Amino acid sequence: MKKWTWILMAVLAVITSLAITIATLEGAHRRSLAKQVKEQSVVIDSLLKRKPAMMDVKLYVTDRSKNNIYGRYNKGTITIPTVKTYKLEVDSLAIYN
């Protein structure tokens, strides 16, 4: 009977030590997450306090493209789209000092 008592006590000791270890690791993980949240909130607050740079951007385009169509002895109509799209990109990283 004493043998079973010692085995039961050993098993309970192992379970207790595992529970304490898990609780300690979980607490460390929670503290780490809380620290990360504080650091991220500082970064977000500093980004929100930044003054935006307002710029007037104008795009002047001279389109000198040509459409040369050689259709000797051909009959019919050719439609060429005249709508053209131009894209202006501004590097926002170069604006801020």
Helices and strands as residue ranges (DSSP letters): H 2-48
